[in-house]
């Protein structure tokens, strides 16, 4: 995934510390994980049908603690993916990040210039009517879509980590790690309803190319349920 060189130089200056991604979970074969998340079970994540089958390395790592990710198109050797699970309104809307290295060589990424920028500008959220939702920053007129320069001062840490070839790293719901998991409420106002996350598409001026949902089957469904009445 390519981002303005200004961001890379600024954030790389902020940190010279290597990040090993040890806090994230690497994809690995674990039969117990596969058995524990059968389709149709209460823990099985609701998701829209992805058009591309998941790589075996990812399939073997899916569990009730990770959800089943929807993988987006590859950028710079990484396939970026997200997983979630239905939540009740008022609770964190946790979304997990997956990064899959599909190449034959180790790939490096940065927590700020790659992961943080992905969370801020790499995805769009659409509501159940198919309309693109404005982020909290957009609603408050503090930032325009894709305007990373204004967001740049918020990025105060930038650590490098490496992902081995044909493997991935991802978050878990039991241990929510800051880089590989985010509460979607941090970026959007999400009343009870059904939402879809898709890769962001921007024009040269940073404005969204699509304001209505173009390919719902290529996105991740997020369900925020009504709170139960006692």
Helices and strands as residue ranges (DSSP letters): H 5-14, E 25-26, H 31-35, H 56-59, E 70-75, E 78-84, E 87-88, E 94-101, E 107-110, I 111-116, H 117-121, E 123-126, H 136-139, H 148-151, G 152-154, E 160-163, E 167-170, E 181-183, G 184-186, E 193-199, G 216-218, E 220-225
